[in-house]
Amino acid sequence: MRDNTNECRACLRALVAVAKADGTITAEERESLAAALDTLPDAGELQPFLDEKIDFDKVLAEVTSAEARDQLWLSAYSMIHADGTATPSEQALLDKLRATFGIDDAKVTSTKRLLDEAKDTLLPSNIEPIADAARRGKEIDQDVLKYSVMSAVLGAFPVPGIAIATDLAIVALQVKLVRDIGQYWGHKVDKEAAKTLLAGLGLGTGARIAVSNLAKLVPVWGSAFGATSAFATTWALGRIANRYFEAGAKDDVGQLKKDLKAMQKVGKEAYAQQKATIDAKQEATSIKLARLNDQRKAGEITQPEYEKQVAALAD
């Protein structure tokens, strides 16, 4: 198995340059990049990367494999476009990356379509309110665990060429989890309301998707990082969403975001406790998930269709 840790480090430098291009490093960009550096062997601290005057051309020259170039293109595009439109400085770096790597029009179109399709996904949610507190709590606990486990399976799955599709599917599961929990409490939560809550908590952002996608370049590290991060984040989101709807959906989102960070640490502990369950789910769904990934890569199914079928595997 090829060791491309150094190439991944070069890709992360390129992402730092992209994040800095608009003159501001957002909290989500900082946290996502720091999480990756904390896990990548011998990568060092984030601040020196942020302080460094990165020679973008030189960094791109260090990314030589087709797989790494493809992943960096997808990650950079996602970081810039998943949360809005590109600034002129961001677009200039993306254009340079495209020219250096020889990204053709078809690849640009397919990347844009992938993100656009994901924005339109609305996984079905037919949850009825439950008045009985004990029963409601049990159902929510089961859903939180179910979607956290499936998120971990997706996070660990290496999908050369379309790894970003699995990361977008994790976001779709998280949106569904928020909607489901809201409906258990009697709140009708549409797609935009759920996505607004995720965005307020710093989840589902381009930076997080970009880093998670890039992590797949280093097989063992990427799978471990992806699985742990996806489980802990989904698990923490479920706990925070439950608290939010219990309070009548009136809690301050800024405070919830702080609480989420602390809850993610607990989520990592829960991941360790549920490792056997995650491994069993991985084994049970690997063949079906591999088939779905092949169909998505071949363009036989759309991103919304992919995400709906992935969600069905969570049950």
Secondary structure as UniProt FT lines:
FT   HELIX           5..20
FT   TURN            21..22
FT   HELIX           27..39
FT   TURN            41..42
FT   HELIX           46..51
FT   HELIX           56..61
FT   HELIX           66..81
FT   TURN            82..83
FT   HELIX           88..101
FT   HELIX           105..120
FT   HELIX           133..156
FT   TURN            160..162
FT   HELIX           163..184
FT   TURN            185..186
FT   HELIX           191..200
FT   TURN            201..202
FT   HELIX           206..215
FT   TURN            216..217
FT   HELIX           219..246
FT   TURN            247..248
FT   HELIX           253..273
FT   HELIX           275..297
FT   TURN            298..299
FT   HELIX           303..313
//
